[in-house]
Amino acid sequence: MTRVLLFGPLRDVAGWRDRRLEPPPACLSELRLRLAQEDAALAAALDGPGVQVALNQALVRGDADLTPDCEVAFLPPMSGG
C-alpha cells in the first residue's frame, strides 16, 4: 500500500495530510493522475511552481517507479533566508 503525504498549503487544499492508496500506483505519474481525478484543486496545486516530490525521503524529479510499500511526500515551495 502506497503512503502519500501532503505538507503545508498542499495539505490545506486537499483537506488531508496522510493517505494510503490501494491498489498502489505503478509510478509517480499514475499517482498524480489518480489524485487529479479525485480533486482538481489538488492537481493544480501539485503542478504549481516549486512543488517537490520525495520518494522514500529522497527528492526525485520527473517520473519514477513506485513500489507497493513506498512513501511519496509532496512538498510545497520553500524559501530560505
N, C-alpha and C positions, 0 to 999 in steps of 0.2 A: 504494500500500500504506500503510495507516494504522499509525503507530507509537504504541504505548501504553507509557507509563512509570508505574511504581509506586514510591513513596518510603516510607521508614520502615517502620512496622508493616504497612502495606499490602503491601509487598514481601515481608515475612516470612510473612504469611498466604498469599499466592499461591505463594510459592516461586520467583518470577521477578521481574526488575526491568524488563526491556525486551522487548517483543514486537512483531512486525509481523503485522498481520491482512490476510488476503487471502481472499475479496474484502473490500474496505473497507466498513464500515458507512456508511449514508447520514446518520445523525445520532447524537448522543450517547446518546439513549435506546436506540437499536438496539445500540450498542456495550455499554451497561450490560447489556442483556438477553442478549447473546451471552456476556459474561463470567459473568453469573449462571447461565446454563445449564451452563457448564463447571465452576463452582466456587461452591457455595452459601456457603461461609465467606467467600470474597472478596466476593460480592454483599452479604452482611450488613455486612462491613467498609466497603465503598464507600458504603452507605446510612447509615453511622454519623454522629453529630453532628460538625460541624466539618470534614468532608472537603470539600476544594475541588477544582475541576477547572480546569486551564489548557489552553486550546486554542491551539496555536502560541505558547506562552509568555504568553498573556493570560488572566486569570481570567474564567470565564464562569459564569453562573447559569442554571439551568433547562436546557432542551433547546437544542441548536444543530446546525445542518447541518455535516457534515464533508466535506472534500474528500478525494480518494483519497490525497493525499500529505501529509496533516496529521499533527501530533503532538499526542497527548492525554496529559496528565500528571494523575494522581490524587495529591493532596497530603494528607497526614494533618493532623489538627488541630494547630494551632501555638499555643504560649503565649509570651508575652513578659514582660519584666520592666521 
